[in-house]
Amino acid sequence: MPEVTEERPYHHGNLRVALLDAAERVLREQGADQLALRDLAREIGVSHAAPRRHFPNRQALLDALAVAGFARLDSTLRTAMAGAGEDFASRVRATMTAYTRFATDNAALLELMYTSKHRPDAKQIAEAAEAPFGLMIELILQGQAECKLQEGDTARIGIVLFATLQGIAALINGKLVPPELLDGLVETAVEQFLRGARPLP
């Protein structure tokens, strides 16, 4: 007799979303190596062939996860920045806090996002990454326009800021620093960034 999963219908209310949700849960709990379309189909309750209507193979599913991750990161940063108002220091603080929280709450997803982004054939992922990183460049441009940050290469300033955020997240994700220290570390990083990058008198 065929397995029960073989007899399940193809139809699902929103199969693509359900697959991505289940895949992210597996990614978070077990790692990318454990992701398999057949296993996800069994978990959701559809035939083993059904996922291929949206994702022809496992790599397509991983790429979709990465694209969705960058979209969520962008939304998270924009929401944080909008809630901070127009004050530059407040926007920097809100953005840096939002990023590090996202990075520590979604460590496995973030790793997938960044490793996938650099594949030669990952154009869609690279394009999705432009939105959140573009937002950080816009923030630096605001600081320069308001004479809160020194003039110069915005990309270089952005790399330094990004490296600081990634460093804090890596320490926490690697269990080298307790997660309850996150907010305090970000606050210190904000103060040092604003002080170190301001224009010389």
C-alpha positions as CSV (number, residue, x, y, z in Angstrom):
1,M,0.0,0.0,0.0
2,P,1.3,3.5,-0.7
3,E,2.1,5.8,2.1
4,V,-0.7,8.0,3.4
5,T,1.3,11.1,2.3
6,E,1.2,9.8,-1.3
7,E,-2.6,9.9,-1.2
8,R,-2.9,13.4,0.2
9,P,-4.4,16.0,-2.2
10,Y,-2.3,18.7,-3.8
11,H,-4.6,21.5,-2.6
12,H,-3.7,23.6,0.3
13,G,-5.1,27.0,1.4
14,N,-1.8,28.7,0.8
15,L,0.8,26.1,0.2
16,R,3.7,28.4,-0.6
17,V,3.4,30.3,2.7
18,A,2.9,27.1,4.7
19,L,6.0,25.6,3.1
20,L,8.1,28.7,3.9
21,D,6.8,28.8,7.5
22,A,7.6,25.1,8.0
23,A,11.0,25.4,6.3
24,E,12.0,28.3,8.5
25,R,11.0,26.3,11.6
26,V,13.2,23.4,10.5
27,L,16.0,25.8,9.6
28,R,15.8,27.4,13.1
29,E,15.6,24.1,15.0
30,Q,17.7,21.7,12.9
31,G,19.7,23.6,10.3
32,A,19.5,24.0,6.6
33,D,21.0,20.5,6.0
34,Q,17.8,18.9,7.4
35,L,15.5,20.7,5.0
36,A,13.7,18.3,2.5
37,L,10.7,19.1,0.4
38,R,9.2,15.6,1.0
39,D,9.5,16.0,4.8
40,L,7.8,19.4,4.6
41,A,5.0,18.0,2.5
42,R,4.4,15.3,5.1
43,E,4.3,17.8,7.9
44,I,1.9,20.1,6.1
45,G,-0.3,17.3,5.0
46,V,0.0,17.4,1.2
47,S,1.3,14.9,-1.4
48,H,5.1,14.7,-1.7
49,A,4.9,16.2,-5.2
50,A,2.8,19.3,-4.2
51,P,5.7,21.5,-3.0
52,R,7.3,21.3,-6.5
53,R,4.4,23.4,-7.9
54,H,6.1,26.3,-6.0
55,F,9.7,25.2,-5.5
56,P,11.1,22.9,-8.2
57,N,14.0,21.8,-5.9
58,R,15.4,22.3,-2.4
59,Q,17.7,25.2,-3.5
60,A,14.7,27.1,-4.8
61,L,13.1,26.8,-1.4
62,L,16.2,28.0,0.4
63,D,16.5,31.0,-2.0
64,A,12.8,31.9,-1.3
65,L,13.5,31.7,2.4
66,A,16.5,34.1,1.9
67,V,14.4,36.6,-0.1
68,A,11.6,36.5,2.4
69,G,14.2,37.0,5.2
70,F,15.6,40.2,3.6
71,A,12.0,41.5,3.1
72,R,11.3,40.9,6.7
73,L,14.5,42.6,7.8
74,D,13.7,45.6,5.6
75,S,10.2,45.8,7.1
76,T,11.6,45.5,10.7
77,L,14.1,48.3,10.1
78,R,11.6,50.6,8.5
79,T,9.1,50.1,11.3
80,A,11.8,50.8,13.9
81,M,13.0,53.9,12.0
82,A,9.5,55.3,11.5
83,G,8.8,54.9,15.2
84,A,11.9,56.8,16.1
85,G,10.7,60.1,14.5
86,E,13.1,62.4,12.6
87,D,15.9,62.8,15.2
88,F,19.0,61.3,13.7
89,A,20.5,59.8,16.9
90,S,17.1,58.2,17.8
91,R,16.8,56.7,14.3
92,V,20.4,55.3,14.5
93,R,19.6,53.8,17.9
94,A,16.3,52.3,16.8
95,T,17.8,50.9,13.6
96,M,20.8,49.3,15.3
97,T,18.6,47.8,18.1
98,A,16.1,46.4,15.5
99,Y,18.9,44.9,13.4
100,T,20.7,43.2,16.3
101,R,17.4,41.8,17.7
102,F,16.5,40.4,14.3
103,A,20.0,39.0,13.9
104,T,19.9,37.2,17.3
105,D,16.2,36.1,17.0
106,N,16.8,34.7,13.5
107,A,20.4,33.5,13.6
108,A,20.0,30.6,11.2
109,L,17.9,32.5,8.8
110,L,20.4,35.4,8.8
111,E,23.2,33.1,8.0
112,L,21.3,31.6,5.1
113,M,20.5,35.1,3.8
114,Y,24.1,36.2,3.7
115,T,25.6,33.0,2.4
116,S,22.9,32.7,-0.3
117,K,23.4,36.3,-1.4
118,H,26.9,35.8,-2.7
119,R,26.1,32.9,-5.1
120,P,26.7,34.0,-8.7
121,D,23.2,32.9,-9.7
122,A,21.4,34.5,-6.8
123,K,20.3,37.7,-8.4
124,Q,16.9,37.8,-6.8
125,I,18.4,37.5,-3.3
126,A,21.0,40.2,-4.0
127,E,18.2,42.5,-5.2
128,A,16.1,41.7,-2.0
129,A,19.2,42.6,0.1
130,E,19.4,46.1,-1.5
131,A,16.3,47.4,0.4
132,P,17.5,47.0,4.0
133,F,21.1,48.0,3.2
134,G,19.9,50.9,1.1
135,L,17.9,52.1,4.2
136,M,21.1,52.1,6.3
137,I,22.9,54.2,3.6
138,E,19.9,56.6,3.6
139,L,20.4,56.9,7.3
140,I,24.1,57.8,6.9
141,L,23.2,60.3,4.2
142,Q,20.8,61.9,6.7
143,G,23.5,62.2,9.3
144,Q,25.9,63.7,6.8
145,A,23.3,66.2,5.6
146,E,22.6,67.3,9.2
147,C,26.4,67.5,10.0
148,K,26.1,64.7,12.5
149,L,28.4,62.4,10.6
150,Q,31.6,63.2,8.8
151,E,31.6,63.6,5.0
152,G,33.0,60.9,2.9
153,D,32.3,57.5,1.5
154,T,28.9,56.4,2.8
155,A,29.6,52.8,1.9
156,R,32.7,52.7,4.1
157,I,30.9,54.3,7.0
158,G,28.1,51.8,6.5
159,I,30.5,48.8,6.5
160,V,31.9,49.9,9.8
161,L,28.4,50.3,11.2
162,F,27.3,46.9,9.8
163,A,30.5,45.2,11.1
164,T,29.7,46.6,14.6
165,L,26.2,45.2,14.5
166,Q,27.2,41.9,13.1
167,G,30.0,41.6,15.7
168,I,27.5,42.1,18.6
169,A,25.1,39.6,17.1
170,A,27.8,37.0,16.4
171,L,29.0,37.2,20.1
172,I,25.5,36.6,21.3
173,N,24.6,33.9,18.7
174,G,27.9,32.1,19.5
175,K,27.0,32.2,23.2
176,L,30.1,34.2,24.0
177,V,28.0,36.9,25.5
178,P,24.7,36.5,27.4
179,P,21.7,37.7,25.4
180,E,20.5,39.9,28.2
181,L,23.5,42.2,27.5
182,L,22.3,42.9,24.0
183,D,20.5,46.3,24.6
184,G,23.4,47.6,26.7
185,L,26.0,46.6,24.1
186,V,23.9,48.3,21.3
187,E,23.6,51.5,23.4
188,T,27.4,51.6,23.9
189,A,27.9,50.9,20.1
190,V,25.5,53.7,19.2
191,E,27.3,56.2,21.5
192,Q,30.7,55.2,20.1
193,F,29.5,55.3,16.5
194,L,27.9,58.8,16.9
195,R,30.9,60.1,18.7
196,G,33.6,58.5,16.5
197,A,31.9,59.4,13.1
198,R,30.9,63.0,13.8
199,P,32.7,65.7,11.9
200,L,35.9,67.1,13.3
201,P,35.6,70.6,14.9
